[in-house]
């Protein structure tokens, strides 16, 4: 066995095949590790993207569910109001005298500053409760009720009570008798 040594490179001269094989193995394993790192980074990035999108969609779903719940309450309130309005309409259509629409439009026009608290209707009588922000608004509302337009609608208007609230507003009750 005779071996030669190349002193310039510090290698044995006859093992070129082993050297090339070892070099190819080193380069191949480096490329394989690099490819594995790239695939791992891509999978991690995709997972991060999917988790963010999932969180975003979950938040949007929660917002929509809240809106739907709020709209269900409004819808049920609208149904109740429609039923009551229909009952009032039937009540006034069976009666002689002013129509329900005429009464509502008159009260709506005269009570611009007045907040309607309660409106009860029985036979030819309306019990009207409201809140006026100040005495001047209440006085204007009462003057509007005494006008010629209201004389066609009401036979008698009685101010039942007026109470001053702590915030300076006035709580009042009226008894209105409709003609008919």
C-alpha positions, 0 to 999 in steps of 0.5 A, a space after each residue: 500500500 503505497 499512498 501519496 500525500 500532497 503537501 500543498 493541500 494537506 491531503 492524501 492524493 489517492 482519496 479524491 473519490 472519498 473527498 468528493 463524496 464527503 464534499 457532496 454530502 456536506 453540500 447536500 445536507 446543507 441544502 436539505 437543512 435550508 429547504 427544511 427551514 424554508 418549509 417550516 417558515 412557510 408553514 408557520 407564516 401560513 398558520 399565523 395568517 390563518 389564526 389572524 383571519 380566524 380571529 377577525 372573522 370571529 370578531 365580525 360574527 360577534 358584532 353581527 350577532 349583537 346587531 341581530 339581537 338588538 334588531 330582534 328587540 326592535 322588531 318585537 317592539 314594532 310588532 307590539 306597536 303595530 298591534 296597538 295601533 291597529 286596535 286603536 284604529 279599529 276603535 276609532 273607525 267604529 266611533 262617530 266623530 274624529 278619526 284616530 289619524 286626525 287626533 294623532 296628527 293634531 296632537 303631533 303638531 301641537 306637542 312639538 316640545 311636549 313629550 307624551 308620557 301616556 295616552 289612554 283612550 276609553 269611550 269618548 275620553 282621552 287621558 293624556 299625560 305629558 312632560 313639558 320642558 318649561 311652563 311656556 311650552 305647556 302654556 303654548 300647548 294648552 293654547 293650541 288645544 283651545 284653538 278652533 282646530 281643536 273645537 272640531 275634535 274635542 267637546 271638553 278639555 280639562 287640565 287634571 294636574 300639573 306637577 313641577 319636577 326637580 329638573 324644572 320640567 312640568 308633568 301634567 295630565 289632561 282629560 280630553 273628551 272627543 266629539 261623537 
